[in-house]
Amino acid sequence: MDMAATLRALPRAVELASPGVRNTRWQPGRAAPLHSEIFAPAAEASGAGGALALALDGLRARAAANDAGDASAIEEKAILWVQEARAIKLGGRPYRAGLPEDWRHRLIHVAAKTPEDALFALEEGVRCRDFACVIGEVAGNPKALDFTASRRLSLAAEKHGVPLFLVRLDAAPDLSSARMRWRLRAAPSAPPLWNASAPGKAAWQAELFRARKHPPGEWVLREQDGRLVQLALSGQAEAEGRVPPASVTPTAPASAILSPAGERAHG
Amino acid sequence: MAIWARELAFDRWRQAQGCKPGEGADAEPTVLIAETAHGPRIDAANAAGRAAGPARGMMLADARTLCPQIVVHPGDPAADLAFLQRLAIWAQRWGPWSAIDAPDGLLVDVSAVAHLFGGERRLLADVAARTAARGLVTSAAIAPTAGAAWALAHYAKAGATISHEEDIAARLADLPVAALRLDHDVLLVLRRLGLKRLGDLAGIGTGPTGRDALHRRFRNRKSPAANPLIRMDQLSGLVPEPLLPVIPVTQPLVQRRLMEPIRHRDLLDTVLADLAEDMVRELEARGQGARRLQLGLWRVDGEVLLRELELAAATRDAAHMCRLFAAKLDDVDAGFGIEMLRLRASWAEPLALGQADLEAAAEAHGTSLSACIDRLTARLGPEAVQRPVPHASHLPERAQRWQAPLAPEPAMQGELAFHTRPIKLLDRAERIAVLAVCEAGYPHRFRWRGEVHDIARVEGPERIAPEWWRERGATRLRDYYRVETASGARYWLYRLGLPGDGRGGEPEWFLQGLFA
């Protein structure tokens, strides 16, 4: 066992100082903030898939919080999926037959020619009360998507309560006011039950590198039994199946320690 | 009352040429032709043309041998019909409703109307005078039934009338059987039977045996135009004859003439807001909402600028209309000023009264779905905002189509969910170079966009045969594989064709989809 892993398994000083901090670790099934950014490579559909999974998880959490009932009570609202022309060229368009079953008839797709048009469509989308969530895909770091634009999106999303997931394909993390910023890439999937040599259900290696309310961390996310589950990274304490949040190993890289206020936007 | 415009096509042609009958261009033998499968056929000929030989229905080549100096112009039956529709609406000046009698006649209901014009004779004189003033050669007649009026207008001398007390069949006994509005082949049969006048038909029809004989002869002809007995009964009023009235539909239209031409954008916006308010009132009165709006800007120098707007759902929201038009007015060049604005709802749909959705409410509670889609399509264009719908096809790229977001989904058979499909599909499948293939035919390593991927896990093949009812015979089949690379990325590959299937060289590999 190498030294670094042992060190990473130890609680950090900020967690020892205030006992509540440890429970703020992100976990699926909690109400998500309304503006998230997901950085993903353009040669995979991990960004779109992860955004869909996170959006679905957020909607389930909202429905559960609203009526404390089952998650099937999610209202049948439409979903807006905005793609910029370069993102379409790199990663293709959404394919209806591959979407989750109950999302297929609810998808409305916008193919924007320029990043400016995509931002306009995203903002109109989050200002519409009839959308369950808005997913955007923008390739690279266009000039139009600066801090001001991202702040506009954050404010609009929070005013109208429509969650926005902005997938950034092949982009460098620049200034942004997104409340959660993820770095996603595909992880090897769990082998399916019947054919061990076939690809299984999608899994993503997700690094939460900037969040307002949570300390950073890195996990493997996977859809399981209709829920999003969070697994520890392989190589660390391996726990198959459902992992109680308290036992998740803290895996924050030392460089991404959160500022105490958690307010300042940084890359 | 039946009105027959005897030379409707030529009257229109004369108006277009700007000449009187028998003068100018009309003095030469002229024909209007229609293209048929057997070559050009004469549709109408003017008086000089008829005198020289060519007649209606003759082939143009035959007519040219009779009269080599003939002048030929193409006919326009669609415009003639449109003209006839306008004429039918105009003819409602003589009666409460009118119907078209294609190709060149009108029927107007003048029951209990004639006294308003001073009697039937004066009514017919009025018709003749007014249609002549419009440059039409017409003959009109009044009778208790539409069939009788038609027969009189076409085959009796002008201005004939039949009153209610008279016996219709007896008055019309001398007219030819063509006055029954029958098809050509039926007329031919009647001529061969020796029945040339309506009186002949009525004479046979008196005894029960005579009518039975005609009935047997035409027992299979159910359509009135093919059965002289039905036509005869319609003519004498024994059987009703329903007619389809022409009803004028006007589009909601509002306009503002300005005292002073405007040249500035803020004034234009104000006038547009006023127009939108007027339009909303207009639509509200009709219980309709606008689906397509057209704004016309008349400039001082005579130029007309048009801006069109199409909405996803019927609306009566003035602020919404103004907001959508605002984006389209940025490139308007006012020149020396705009003196008139006209807003027209060229497509309106029924829309029930609803609670007013104030702009303030939209600001506080968000916009509605249709309003949001309108805003998106107004800026990005209708082809940018769409939704995927399934289509009955085996080929993945063909199994999905795009349609307008709020249109209803087409009816589909349930989809079979045997196979996993990728979440994203490339617009065009990209060719990849498969560097190594296992003995089982599975790909082992491939290069895509300049990067080499090692395949860790693979499932397949899922064979999708070409759709033979749609494609050429030599199209190759596709073997689809779901693969996962060593790093975890999941792709959908296919091999086009089989080695040695005789449909081209070595099979090629493509990457078509990306799994989540």
HADDOCK unambig.tbl for C-alpha pairs under 7 A between the chains (distance, minus, plus):
assign (segid A and resid 44 and name CA) (segid B and resid 489 and name CA) 6.00 0.50 0.50
assign (segid A and resid 44 and name CA) (segid B and resid 514 and name CA) 6.32 0.50 0.50
assign (segid A and resid 45 and name CA) (segid B and resid 424 and name CA) 6.91 0.50 0.50
assign (segid A and resid 45 and name CA) (segid B and resid 514 and name CA) 5.46 0.50 0.50
assign (segid A and resid 45 and name CA) (segid B and resid 515 and name CA) 5.83 0.50 0.50
assign (segid A and resid 45 and name CA) (segid B and resid 516 and name CA) 4.87 0.50 0.50
assign (segid A and resid 46 and name CA) (segid B and resid 516 and name CA) 4.98 0.50 0.50
assign (segid A and resid 48 and name CA) (segid B and resid 516 and name CA) 6.85 0.50 0.50
assign (segid A and resid 49 and name CA) (segid B and resid 516 and name CA) 4.36 0.50 0.50
assign (segid A and resid 91 and name CA) (segid B and resid 426 and name CA) 6.32 0.50 0.50
assign (segid A and resid 92 and name CA) (segid B and resid 424 and name CA) 5.72 0.50 0.50
assign (segid A and resid 92 and name CA) (segid B and resid 425 and name CA) 5.04 0.50 0.50
assign (segid A and resid 92 and name CA) (segid B and resid 426 and name CA) 3.81 0.50 0.50
assign (segid A and resid 92 and name CA) (segid B and resid 427 and name CA) 5.68 0.50 0.50
assign (segid A and resid 93 and name CA) (segid B and resid 424 and name CA) 5.35 0.50 0.50
assign (segid A and resid 93 and name CA) (segid B and resid 425 and name CA) 5.49 0.50 0.50
assign (segid A and resid 93 and name CA) (segid B and resid 426 and name CA) 6.23 0.50 0.50
assign (segid A and resid 93 and name CA) (segid B and resid 427 and name CA) 6.90 0.50 0.50
assign (segid A and resid 94 and name CA) (segid B and resid 423 and name CA) 5.87 0.50 0.50
assign (segid A and resid 94 and name CA) (segid B and resid 424 and name CA) 4.37 0.50 0.50
assign (segid A and resid 94 and name CA) (segid B and resid 425 and name CA) 6.28 0.50 0.50
assign (segid A and resid 95 and name CA) (segid B and resid 422 and name CA) 6.86 0.50 0.50
assign (segid A and resid 95 and name CA) (segid B and resid 423 and name CA) 5.33 0.50 0.50
assign (segid A and resid 95 and name CA) (segid B and resid 424 and name CA) 4.96 0.50 0.50
assign (segid A and resid 95 and name CA) (segid B and resid 425 and name CA) 5.72 0.50 0.50
assign (segid A and resid 96 and name CA) (segid B and resid 388 and name CA) 6.23 0.50 0.50
assign (segid A and resid 97 and name CA) (segid B and resid 421 and name CA) 5.96 0.50 0.50
assign (segid A and resid 98 and name CA) (segid B and resid 420 and name CA) 6.92 0.50 0.50
assign (segid A and resid 98 and name CA) (segid B and resid 421 and name CA) 4.53 0.50 0.50
assign (segid A and resid 98 and name CA) (segid B and resid 422 and name CA) 4.81 0.50 0.50
assign (segid A and resid 98 and name CA) (segid B and resid 423 and name CA) 4.31 0.50 0.50
assign (segid A and resid 99 and name CA) (segid B and resid 423 and name CA) 5.59 0.50 0.50
assign (segid A and resid 107 and name CA) (segid B and resid 387 and name CA) 6.13 0.50 0.50
assign (segid A and resid 108 and name CA) (segid B and resid 386 and name CA) 5.92 0.50 0.50
assign (segid A and resid 108 and name CA) (segid B and resid 387 and name CA) 4.64 0.50 0.50
assign (segid A and resid 108 and name CA) (segid B and resid 405 and name CA) 6.15 0.50 0.50
assign (segid A and resid 109 and name CA) (segid B and resid 385 and name CA) 5.79 0.50 0.50
assign (segid A and resid 109 and name CA) (segid B and resid 386 and name CA) 5.29 0.50 0.50
assign (segid A and resid 109 and name CA) (segid B and resid 387 and name CA) 5.42 0.50 0.50
assign (segid A and resid 110 and name CA) (segid B and resid 384 and name CA) 5.41 0.50 0.50
assign (segid A and resid 110 and name CA) (segid B and resid 385 and name CA) 4.53 0.50 0.50
assign (segid A and resid 110 and name CA) (segid B and resid 386 and name CA) 6.41 0.50 0.50
assign (segid A and resid 111 and name CA) (segid B and resid 384 and name CA) 4.90 0.50 0.50
assign (segid A and resid 111 and name CA) (segid B and resid 385 and name CA) 6.60 0.50 0.50
assign (segid A and resid 112 and name CA) (segid B and resid 380 and name CA) 6.93 0.50 0.50
assign (segid A and resid 112 and name CA) (segid B and resid 384 and name CA) 6.50 0.50 0.50
assign (segid A and resid 121 and name CA) (segid B and resid 376 and name CA) 6.33 0.50 0.50
assign (segid A and resid 124 and name CA) (segid B and resid 372 and name CA) 6.44 0.50 0.50
assign (segid A and resid 127 and name CA) (segid B and resid 366 and name CA) 5.14 0.50 0.50
assign (segid A and resid 127 and name CA) (segid B and resid 367 and name CA) 6.32 0.50 0.50
assign (segid A and resid 128 and name CA) (segid B and resid 366 and name CA) 4.77 0.50 0.50
assign (segid A and resid 128 and name CA) (segid B and resid 367 and name CA) 4.47 0.50 0.50
assign (segid A and resid 128 and name CA) (segid B and resid 368 and name CA) 5.83 0.50 0.50
assign (segid A and resid 128 and name CA) (segid B and resid 369 and name CA) 6.41 0.50 0.50
assign (segid A and resid 128 and name CA) (segid B and resid 372 and name CA) 6.25 0.50 0.50
assign (segid A and resid 129 and name CA) (segid B and resid 365 and name CA) 6.64 0.50 0.50
assign (segid A and resid 129 and name CA) (segid B and resid 366 and name CA) 4.80 0.50 0.50
assign (segid A and resid 129 and name CA) (segid B and resid 367 and name CA) 5.82 0.50 0.50
assign (segid A and resid 129 and name CA) (segid B and resid 368 and name CA) 6.08 0.50 0.50
assign (segid A and resid 130 and name CA) (segid B and resid 368 and name CA) 5.98 0.50 0.50
assign (segid A and resid 130 and name CA) (segid B and resid 369 and name CA) 5.37 0.50 0.50
assign (segid A and resid 160 and name CA) (segid B and resid 365 and name CA) 6.80 0.50 0.50
assign (segid A and resid 160 and name CA) (segid B and resid 366 and name CA) 6.23 0.50 0.50
assign (segid A and resid 186 and name CA) (segid B and resid 488 and name CA) 5.03 0.50 0.50
assign (segid A and resid 186 and name CA) (segid B and resid 489 and name CA) 5.20 0.50 0.50
assign (segid A and resid 187 and name CA) (segid B and resid 487 and name CA) 6.56 0.50 0.50
assign (segid A and resid 187 and name CA) (segid B and resid 488 and name CA) 4.49 0.50 0.50
assign (segid A and resid 188 and name CA) (segid B and resid 487 and name CA) 6.54 0.50 0.50
assign (segid A and resid 188 and name CA) (segid B and resid 488 and name CA) 4.06 0.50 0.50
assign (segid A and resid 189 and name CA) (segid B and resid 488 and name CA) 6.84 0.50 0.50
assign (segid A and resid 197 and name CA) (segid B and resid 457 and name CA) 5.28 0.50 0.50
assign (segid A and resid 197 and name CA) (segid B and resid 458 and name CA) 6.28 0.50 0.50
assign (segid A and resid 198 and name CA) (segid B and resid 457 and name CA) 5.36 0.50 0.50
assign (segid A and resid 198 and name CA) (segid B and resid 458 and name CA) 4.99 0.50 0.50
assign (segid A and resid 198 and name CA) (segid B and resid 459 and name CA) 4.80 0.50 0.50
assign (segid A and resid 199 and name CA) (segid B and resid 457 and name CA) 5.77 0.50 0.50
assign (segid A and resid 199 and name CA) (segid B and resid 458 and name CA) 6.27 0.50 0.50
assign (segid A and resid 199 and name CA) (segid B and resid 459 and name CA) 6.94 0.50 0.50
assign (segid A and resid 199 and name CA) (segid B and resid 483 and name CA) 6.41 0.50 0.50
assign (segid A and resid 199 and name CA) (segid B and resid 484 and name CA) 5.74 0.50 0.50
assign (segid A and resid 202 and name CA) (segid B and resid 516 and name CA) 5.86 0.50 0.50
